[in-house]
């Protein structure tokens, strides 16, 4: 049987696996209004990635679509509770472990982790965010990237990368840096947008909920593949919904996409949105947002039953992975 030749695009070299063939057409087309860039799919590992790479797209300042820094205190605490339960609660211990919170932002998750007993170091690209983390919570937080601090960090038990890997021009090098700072039994936990999430599939739109600065978009296969190539084992992946029922931009994009449809279709689509909303166990966080650090600490215990099962189903909007050093 003759296997059809895969299309070749000149100069493509996958940033995850080094393969030199990608999809013939962009999976996501450039959108000048949103500042988005052409994204292609590697035909070997499946990573969807900006090609050619444009260093100007790196986050040296908050991306126009990335206004998390300006969210309300209650929203910050709610997100911190959710990410703590999903990623860090399973690894709590005594004596306390050392946590690296890469992409610590203004410091709510790091502050919550410290209150739960961790020894915490935060790193974030945004000097403004780090400054607020230090002033507000007196955290050990540092501005810059991991490569800058790699040689001076103590051995890390758990490295959490929250909303980081999708921005990095060289995710393989980033994981190499993570590997270098982990203790011998260290663990990496990753949280990133999930390319095959149900919202995007539902509306059949190509840029649903995607931030214009996201240069890598993963599914479970491509993220697991990258972790394996980077020297990690015991790789597990899963997905979960943002406590606000999917990133608000995802849902609003999806609703806009179905609005031009005939009225019965729109009605059915809205009923489906609301069904997903009721099925999301995290919405109790949204209806009763934690207001303070102490409140957030208590809510972690309340929400502990919603730990995410690492399963083969990956339909929610946040993709997660955990892995150990090989
Ligand atoms: Zn690849």
Boltz pocket constraint, residues with backbone or C-beta under 6 A from the ligand:
constraints:
  - pocket:
      binder: B
      contacts: [[A, 14], [A, 15], [A, 16], [A, 17], [A, 18], [A, 19], [A, 42], [A, 43], [A, 44], [A, 45], [A, 46], [A, 47]]
      max_distance: 6.0
